[in-house]
Amino acid sequence: MSTIIPLSVREAHPDRDTEACKRADRLNRATTEEMQAALAFLSIIDPDAFEIAFQAVPPDHDDRPDVEDPVPVCVRCGGLAALFPGQEMTWHHYRGTEIVDMGHEPEVEWFLRDEIPAEF
């Protein structure tokens, strides 16, 4: 009789394909906001992994050379919003490089600078 407790093959060698499928299913269920938040978090904690992930989506700058990157804007007040390193992983209003208190939590949507609604 052996004194070592054998592990089943499944426990000793997890099925990586199953784990990859679970991650793909989770990604397929994610909303745009959840994906943006997850990528923003990844860009802060592991910039190299962020860059590797974006290699899967080649830039199409040749097709749209005049299009700039969208910016996060608070839809309640029109103020710019960002995630700041060293702060909670929540959106903050800012001006320049300083976090400002606008009296409410930012409700973020992404806009191209020339498409930000005038009512802000």
Secondary structure by P-SEA (a helix, b strand, c coil): cccccccccccccccaaaaaaaaaaaaaaccaaaaaaaaaaaaaccaaaaaaaaccccccccccccccbbbbbcccccbbbbbbcccccbbbbbcccbbbbcccccbbbbbccccccccc
